[in-house]
Amino acid sequence: MPPPADIVKVAIEWPGANAQLIEMDQKRPLSSIIREVCDGWSLSGSEQFALRYADGPQLYITEQSRGDIKNGTILRLAISPARAARQLLERIQSHGIDARLEALKELAKLSADPTFATEFINMEGIGTLARLVESGTHFGEMLAFTLTAFLELMDHGIVSWDLISISFIKQIAGYVNQPMVDVSILQRSLAILESMVLNSHSLYHRVAQEITVGQLIGHLQVSNQEIQTYAIALINALFLKAPEDRRQEMASTLAQKHLRSIILNHVIRGNRPIKAEMAHQLYVLQVLTFNLLEERMMTKMDPNDQTQRDIIFELRRIAFDGENDPTGTEKRKAMYTKDYKMLGFTNHVNPAMDFTQTPPGMLALDNMLYLAKVHQDTYIRIVLENSSREDKHECPFGRCAIELTRMLCEILQVGELPNEGCNDYHPMFFTHDRAWEEFFCVCIQLLNKTWKEMRATAEDFNKVMQVVREQITRALAMKPSSLDQLKNKLRGLNYSEILRLRQSERMSQDDFQSPPIIELRERIQPEILELIKQQRLNRLCEGSCFRKLGNRRRQEKFWFCRLSLNHKVLHYGDLDESPQGEVPFELLSDKIPVSDIKSVVTGKDCPHMKEKSALKQNKEVLELAFSVLYDPDETLNFVAPNKYEYCIWTDGLCALLGREMGSDLTRSDLDTLISMEMKLRLLDLENITIPEAPPPVPKEPSSYNFTYNYS
């Protein structure tokens, strides 16, 4: 029969005696159990004793913590916390150096125990330790144990750091500023100063007056990673607690002292692997450095501020060389509006309005100006390359730069406080003095490249940004050691690779190669295909707008096509402008009976792509072209606005004619929905209690109402 839950079997030790094996009743008062144990060894004055763990930190056991005792635990009878505190307090003030050293050594160990710490602090023990430090008479090992005990006691949060005297701060700061000091003393001094700064606003100012950044940076150039870690931790604490107006000044000082390059060469690229605590401090420094951007990120542009508007003029001048500006005000205004449109701003008349949303505020304009001035050739190439296109595939530089800045702020959590326990620092951000701006320059080129790979139009803007976010986050997860390595990682993460990775990850979510899963997939596939077919037909019923091509292949106007609700007629007709929403059937003057449709052809098989002039069309147009062939020998020619609409319409028309839907979009939808349905069904199986003789129950087909975000 198992023992009651309130009974735990433990062994209790006492020096020079055999251990007692007892069954501890957790309902009995601890004092009663201690009295019984003392009686077993004929010890009087049981109130002067307590129980401690024999292993590990050897903490005292209290009524509050006794519930943690497990069967088989080894305990030790020891003098009570109050008695131990009184004895140690007397011994550390004795005249004998050896006795004092042993007492401080024991105190450093016991101070981690909250029960003992409370008793020692109540006896004014912290004040005694502080006076020992202030006296300047302790050195070497004795001082190291004193500082260790002081720090452990203060870390319990029983007393306020504000009680610390200025003379104590000066003494501790002196150990940090000394060129030659014992490593253990330096380590504990740095830790004490960090705790002062983090736990007291008033002490921050006092510590900041005593500690020079130059001295702290000097401690980063040693080979001891523990010292380096505590030095960076103190720099972070000073950075974190500095007033807003002092942070930029401190950042400038750190830059002048070459903090970044010292960390890169002596810490990140040092001979020793980075430990977890060092990685955390590097992450904190990275976050605090990026948080200096928060002010600009949250600053709206003032459209009436001429200085700010001059920055936009400079962007225009660099891109288009404004030396030959027209003299007339109206001509200049018209030309500027055209240039701002070519620069990709949303507001062509007053692009300053594009920077009134926060985030990213003025930070986006700062990034654009940096690119234009530092990487001028790249900037001009991106702008002119897109401004000269007439196929609606131009990448709007201004809009992209603003949205990209917002995205990078989200990815790097600009403006957020560091997370406890997070070690996610990126070595490459320590390789350049303008790491943020250079990171932006790399990413804007990636965005432009991905835009072209996706053959995107303005309607695909959000889809492109989603892909770019995935490219950046995947590359950052690889922890590139430099910006050049980041570029190499991003080159390998082109749009095709992102699609492949997505597909691979979907397939790896389940073991698709096991026979039961393959069988389940085959059973599910027909009903999922039917769902996709219905979704495609529903989209055709909603209709889409297409651009109409003239004889010279220039977009002249629009036309709209949609399927009747009974799926029997295709309605279409010309429009003067792109519609906002659904177009009523009454406005579509032409129609084709579905029964007259003979086939659907795509790409180079389309009649409007076979003409001689059409052969000169770019590859994007060719891949978006499809035609409906219907009796008697007539065609309805389409060029889809993007790849998504192309897949929707070609799949939908194939479904309408009873043919197989074979686009990449259908395959992707099929894999996604089958995976979802399989998980749901497997989850249902896990929650079913099977009866002794289960009757056959037909599985009802699942139904989804989904919208696929094609990218």
N, C-alpha and C positions, 0 to 999 in steps of 0.2 A: 504494500500500500504506500503510495507516494506521501512524503511529508507535507504538512499544511503549507499553504502559500506564504504564511507569515513566518515560517521557520527557515533559517539559512544556516548551513553547517560551515563553520569557519575554524581556522587555527589561529591562536594568539600567542605571540612570542614575547619573551622577556629575557634580557641578557643574563647568561649564566644559569638558566632554568630550562626545564623541558617545556615544550609548547603545550598549551591546553587546547584540546579539541572540544568545542562546545556547539550546541544548537542554540543559535541566537533567535530569541523570540522578538520579532520586530514590533510587537505591541507593547513590550515592556519598556519603561524609561531607560535611556542609555546609562544614566547614573547608576541604576540598579544593577545593570549588567557589569559595569566597570567595578562596582563594589564586590560583586561575586567573583570576578577574575582576580582582584587584589587579595581576597580572602584565600583563594587557591594557592597563592604564593606567600601568604602571611605578610602582606604589605598593609601598613596602616595609612590612614589619611587618603581614602580613595578619591576625595574631592580634588586632590592635587594631581590626579592622573587623567589621561584621556587615551582614546584609541586612534591609531594612525594606520594607513596602509603600509605594508612592509615593502612593497615594490612600487616602481614608477615614481611619480612626484612625491609620494609619501605624505599625502594630505591628511589633515585631521578629519575625523569623522564626527559629524554633528547630527542633531535630531533632523535637520533639514536634508542632509546628504546621505543618511544611513540607508535610504531606499535603494541606493546604487550598489550595495553590497550583494555579491552573487555567491552561490554555493561554491565552496572550495577556495574562497579568498583567504589569503594569509594577512593577518593584522598584527600590529605591534602595540604593546602597552608602552606609553610614553608619558613624560611629565606634561601637565596641561599647558595649553597655549599661553595663559596668563603667567604661569610660573616660568615658562621658557622665556617669555618676553622680558620679564623682570630680571632674570639671571643674565641674559645676553646684554641688556641695557647696562647692567653693572659691570660686566666684563669688558665691554668696548670702551669704558671710561677708566679702566684700570691702568696702572703705570707700566705693567709688564708688557713689552712689545710682543712677545710670543703669544701670551694669553689674549692680547687684544686682536692679533692676527687671526687666531683660531676662532675667536668669537665673531669677528666680521665675516669669516669664511662660512661659518654656520648660519649667521644672519642672512647672508646673500642667498643661501639655499632655502631657508624657512620663509623668507619674505614673499615668495610666490604663493604661499598658502593664505587665502583670504581670512581664515579664522585667526591665525597667528598675527597677520598684518593688522587686523582691527585692534587686537590687544596691544601690540607694540605702539601703534599710532596713538592710542588712548593714553599711553604713558609718555607722550611727547617725544617719542623716539625719532621722528623725522627731524625735529628741531635739533636734536643731539647730533644726528648724522650731518646735517647742514653746517653746524658749527665746526665739526671735524674737518669738513672740506674747506670752509672759509679760513680756517687757521693756517692752511698751507703747510702743515707739518707732516701730512701723510703722503707717502710716495709709493711707487711701484705696486706690488701686489696688494698691500694694505689699502691703498687708495682705490684700486680697481674693485675690490670687494665692497668698499664703502659706496662707490657710485652704483654698483650693481644692486645692492640692497635698497638704496635710495630710489632708483628707477622702478624696481619691482613694487615697492610700497606705494609709490605715487600712481602707478598704473592701475591700482585697484579703484581709483576714483573716490576714495574715502575723504580726502582733503583736497582743497582747491589749489591749483598751481599759482593762483594770484598771491598766495602767502609767501612765495619765494622772494628772498631779499635780493637787492641789486648786487651786493657784494658776492653772493653765491653765484649769480649769473656771470659776473666778471671773472670769477675764478674758473668756472667751467669753460667760458669762452677763451680764457687764457690757455687752457690745455689744447684747444682746437687750433689756436693761432701759433702755438709753439712749433718751431721747425722740427725739433726732435722730441718726440714724446712716446711713451710706451703704447703699443698698439691697442692693448685692452683698455687703457685709460682713454685713448682717443676715440675708440669705438663707442664706449659708454657716454662720453661727453657729447658726441654728435647725437646720440639717441636722446639724451636728456634735453638738449637744445631743441630738437625736432618736436618733442612732446610739449615743451614750453610754448612753442610757436602755435602748434595745433590746438592747444587747450586753453590758451589765454590771449585775449586780444591785446591787453596791456603789455604782456610779456613779449609779444611780437615786436613791438617798437623798441623795447630794451635790447632784445637779442639782435635786431637789425642794426642797432648802433654799435654793437660789439664785434659782430662777425663781418668780415669782408668777403665779398664774392671771390676775390682773387685767392684767398686762403683756402676756400672750399674747393675751388677748381684745382688747386695744387694737390689736394688729397685724391683727386681722380687719376693722377699720373703715377700712383703707386701700383705695386703688383698685387696687393691684398684686396680681393674683391669685396670682402666684408666692409672694409673702410670705404671703398668706392661706393658701395650700396648706401651706407649711412650718409655719406657726403651728398649724394644725389637726393636722398630722402629729405635732408635739411634744405637743400636748394628748392625742392618741390614745395616744402612747407612754407618757406618764405615767399615763394611765388604765389601759392594758393591764398595766403592770408594778407598779401599786400593790398593796399587800397587800389581802386581802379586806376587812379592817376599815376600810381607808382609802377604798375606792372609793365607798361611799355618802356619806361625808363630802365627798369631792371632787365628787361629783355635786351635792350640796346647794350647795357653793360655786359651781359653774358655773351652777346655777339662779339663785342670788342675783345673780350677775354678768350675768344675762340672755344667756347664751351662745346659747341657741336662737334668740331673736329677732334677735340680732346676725347670726348665720349666715343666717337667713332674709332679712333686709333688705339685708345688705351682700354676701352671696355668692350665694345661690340666686336672689334677685330683683335682683341687681346688673345693671349695664349690659353686662357681658361674658358670653359663653356659657361654660358650665362645661366645662373641659378634663378629659381622661381622669384625670389624677392627682388633681385636685380631687374629681372624682366618686368616685374610690376612697377618698379620705380621708373624705368625707361618709358613704360606705357603712360604713367602719370605725367611725366615731363612732356611727352608727345601731346597728350590731351591739353595740358595747360598752355603749351605753345600754340596749338591751333585755336584755343579759346581766345587768344589775342585778336583773332579775326572777327569775334562776335560783334564788336562795336560797329565795324563796317558792314557786317552782314545784316544788322538790324537798323542801319541808317538808310532812310529813304532819300532818294535824290530830290532836290528842290529844283523843279523845272525853271524857276526864275533866277537861280544862282548861275551867274555867267561863268564863274570859275569851273563849276561842274560841267556846264554845257561845253566849255572849251575842250574838255576831254573827249567828248563825242566828236567835236569838230576835228580833233587830232586824229581820231580813228578814221574818219572820212578822208582827211588829207593824206595819211599814210597809204591808204588803200587806193585812192584815185588821183593822187598828186594834184592838189588844188591850186597850183601856181597860176593857172590860166583861168581863174574864176571870172565869170562875166561881171561887168560893171553894174548892170541894172539890177535893182533890188528884186523885182519880180522874176527875172531870169535866174538869179542866184537862188531864190527860194524854190523855184521849180526844179532846178538842177539838184539842190540839196535833197529835196523830197525823193527824187529818183535814186540818188546815191544811197539814201538811208534805206530805201526799199531793197536795193542791191546788197546792202550790208546785212539784210535779214532782220531788221527791226520790225516789230509788230505795228508800232505807231510810226508811219513814214513821215508824218508832218512834224511831230515833236517826239523824237525817240527818247527824250528824257523821261517820258511817262512810263517807258518800259522798266525803269529802275525804281519805281515807287512802291513796288511790292517787296515785303520783307518776310522771311529771307528770300533771296540773297542780297537785296538792296544794292548798296554801292560796291560790295565785294565783287559782284559780277563785272562791273565796269573796271575795277582795279585789275582783275584777271585779264580782261580784253586788252587793256592798255599795255600790260606787261608783255603779252604775246605780240602785240603790234610793234613794240619798241625793241624787245630783246630777241624775238624770233620773227623779224620783219618779213623775211622771205616766205616763211611758212604762213604767216598771216595773210600776206598779199595773195599767195597761191590759193588758199582756201576761199577767200572772198571772191577773187576774180574767176576762179574755176566754177563757182556756183552762180555767180551773177551773170555769166555769159550763156547759161543753159536756157533753152526755150522749150524743154520737154516736160516741164512741171516736176522734174526730179531734183531741182536745186535744193541744197541743204541751207536753210536760213541761218547764217552764222550768228547773228545777234540773238535770236530766240534760243538757239541751241546753247550758246555760251551762258546765257542767263539760267536756263534750266539745268545745264550741266553743273554750274556752280552750286545751285540749290541741292542737287543730287550729291555732290561731293561733301557738302556740309552735313548731309544726313548720314552718309556712309562713315565719315570720320567723326560724327557726333560733335560738331563744333558748337560750343556754348553749353555743353553738358558737363557735369562734374565727373571725375574719374570713378569707375566702379571698383569697389573693394574686391580684391582677389583676382582681378582681370590682369592678364599678362600680355595682352595683344598689342605689342609694339611692332613697328615696321622699321627695320634697319635702314631702308632706303631714304626715309625722311631725315636721317642724320648725315646724309651724304652731300647735301647742298644747303647753302645759306638761305636760298629762296625755294625751299622744298615744296611749299604749297603751290606757288605759282608755276613751278616746273611740272608738278603733278597735273595741274590743270592743262598745261600746254600739251602734255602727252595725251591726255584724255580727250581734248577737243579734236586732235588729229584722229584718234580712234573713232570718235563719233562721226566725223566726216567720212572716214573709210567704211564704217559699218553702214552708214546711210546709202552709200553707193552699192555696197554688196547686197543690201536688201531691196535695191531699186525703189526706194521709198519716195513718196510724195508728201505734201503737207498733211494729208489725211492720216499718214502713218506715223506722225511725229511721236505720239506716246508709245507706240510699239517699238520704235527705234530706241527710245530712251530706256525702255525695259530691258532690251537686249544689251545696251551699253552698260547699264547697271550690273547686269549679270556678268558681263565680261570683266568689269573692273573688280567686282567682289571676288570672282574666281581667281583673278590674277593676284589680288592682295592676299588671298588665303595661301598662296604659294610662297609668301614671304620673300619677295625678290630683295636682294641685298643692295641693289642700286637702281637708279632710274633707267639705265640702259637695259638692265635685266628685266625690269618691268615692261619695257617696250618689246623685248623678245617674247615674254610671256603673252602679251596681248596680241602679238602677231600670230601666235599659235592658236589664239582663241577667236578666230574669225567667225563670221555668221554661220557658215556651214558647220564648223566645229561645235558651236553652241547648240545647233539643232541636233547634231549627233549625240552630244552629251545628254541633252534632254531626253532623247529617245532611249539612250542606254540606261539612264537612271530610272526611267519609267519601267523598263523591262526588268531591271534588277530589284525592283521593289518586291517582287515575288519570284519564286523559283519557277519560271515559265517553262523550264525544260522537263519538269517532272511529269510523268504520264497522267496523274489525276488532274493537274492544272491544265495540261494541254487538252484533255478531254472536256473539262469544264469550259475552257475558252472556246472550243469548237461548238459546244452547245449554246453558248451565249451569243456568239458572233452574228447569227442571222437576225436576232431581235435588235441587236445594237445597230446593225446596218440599216434596219428598217427605221430606227429612230433618226439616224443621220439623214436618211432619205427624206423623211418628213420635215426635218429641220431645213434642209436645202430647198425643198418645195415651198415651205413657209417663207423663206427669204426671197424666193422668186416672186411670191405673191405680194410681198412688201415692195419689191422693185428696186432698181438702182439707176443712178444717173451716169451717162457716158458722155465723153467728149466726141464731138463729130469732127472728122477729119475732112478738110477740103482738098482740092486738087494739088495744092502745094504742101500738103501735109502740115498745115498750121491749124491749131485749134480755132474754130470759128464760132461755134455755139454748141449747145448741149442737146441731148435727147434722152428720153426716159423710156424704160421698158419694164413691164411687170406682167406676171402671170395672173390670169383670172382666178377667182377663188375656187371655181370648180375644176381648175387645171385643164381647161379645154381650149383656151385662147391666149396667145401672147399679144398684149396691147403695147403699142409704142407710138411715140410722137416727138416732134421737135419742141425745144424750150428756148426761151430767150436768155435765160440765166440759170445757174445751178439752183435747184429747188431746196427749200428748207423743209424736210420731212417728206411725207408720202404725197404722191401726185394722184388725184382722182382719175378713174378710168375715163370720165367724160372729156378730160383734156387731152387724152391720147387718141388721136384720130385714126391711126392705122392699126391693123390687127392681122394675125396669122393664126389660123386654126391649127392646133397641135396635131391633128390628124393629117395635115398636109406636110409636116416636117419629115424629111427623109433622113437627114443625118446632121451631126455636129462635127465640124473640123476645127483644128487648132493650128497655131503657129504658121509655118511656111506653106501649109496646105490651104490656108484661107485665100479666097479670091483676091481680097484687097491687099494681101501680102505678096501675091505672085506678080504684080505689075512691076515693070522694070524700075520705076522710081522707088517702089516700095522696098526693093532689095537693098537700097541704101539706108533703110531705116535702122536705127540702132537695135541692139540685141534686146533691150528692155521692151520695146514696142512689140517685137516679134513674139516674145514669150507671153505677152498679155493679150494677144489677138486670138479671136475665135469667131466662127461664122455658123449661122443656121442655114442649111440648104433645104428649100421647100419647093413644092410644085407650084407652077410649072417652071423649073430651072431658074428659080429666083434665090437670092441670098440676102440675109440680114447680117451685116458685118459689125463686129464689136471690137473695141480695144478697152479692156478693163482698166479702171483707175489704179488698181494695185493687185498684188498677187492674191490677196484674200478674196476680193470680189471675183477674180478670174476663177479660182477654185470653186467658189460657191455657185457661179453660173454654169460652168462646164459640168460640175457634178449634178446640179439640179436638172439641167437639160438631159443629161444621160439618164437620170432617174425617171424623168418624164417619158423618155422613149423606151424605158425598160432595159437599159443597158448598164453595164458595170461602172460604178464610180471609182476612178483610179487616181485622183489627185493626191499630192502630198498631204493636203489638209485632211482628206478623208482618212488616210492611213493614220495620221496623228490622232484624229478624233477617235478612231476605232480603238487604238491602243489605250488611250486615256480612259474611255468609257468602259471598255472591257475590264481594265484594271480596277476601276471603281466598283463595277458590278460584282466582280469576283470577290473583292474584299467584303462587300456587303453580304454576299451569300455565305462566305466562309465565317463571317461574324455571326450570322443567323444560325449556322450549324453549331457553333460553339455554345450558343445559348439555348439549344433545344434539348429537352429531356426525352430520350427515346423510350417509348413504351415497349412492352414485351413483344407485341405483335403489331408493328406500325403499319397502318393502312397506306396504300400509295396515294399521295396527295400531289396533284399536278402543281407545278410551280408557275405562278402567274408572271407574265412578262413585266419587267420593270419599265418605268417611264421616267424620262428626264426632260426638263425644260432648260436647255443650256444655250449659252452663247459662247462660241469659241473665239478666243483672242489670238488671232494668227500672227505669228512673228517669224 
